[in-house]
């Protein structure tokens, strides 16, 4: 008589199916923990990615920001004493139909004690080339009007996405350029050659037209130079 011997598996070792289920649950929990759009922004004192303080007046800081954008190939769209904006275009090297544009905005405000706070934000827009062919109608006596493609096409860029750049290293490089350009910006402000600078008070006063001198009682008004007409002489009166 033979006896069948069986070996029991200890209950403390989970099966392969149970381990796979646990891994799936952990992966699902990790996916659901992705922060939403409103959770990406943290209004804390440590989060100074988009602002920096400089030991210069606000107008000088904005002029330094304008020079920093020009040095990186940006086209300046607006240059004011306390605000500068510019844009730069890109094209995908692998796909000619993909284009991108970065719009850079700089706002400068006084921070007290001769300092200025510079706030920046860069918006990245992605575009795709959309092609649409044109057709022309040709009139035939038998078939009537027939629409035939003429081979021409109108290409237009369609915006596919828009997002604010949040990479800290991107803005750190800009702020470093601003620090380097503060000295030259101060010299431009002092000499009055900075674009967008407000006119000086003495220049504005000198440009005002001078009032004409009032005519004395009993005297005819003086003719303006260059008017082309001489004042008419009064007729002589013979005493009786």
Protein Blocks (a to p, Z undefined) as FASTA:
>chain_A
ZZdddddddfklccfklmmmmmmmmmmmmmmmpccfklmpccdfklmmkgccddddfklm
mmmmmmmmmmnopacfbdcfkbccdddddddfklmkbccddddddddddebjhiacdddd
dddddddddddddddddddfklopadddehiacdddddfbdcddfbfklmmmmmmmmmmm
mmmmmmmmmnopaghiacdfklmmmmpccddddddehiacdddehklpacddddddddZZ
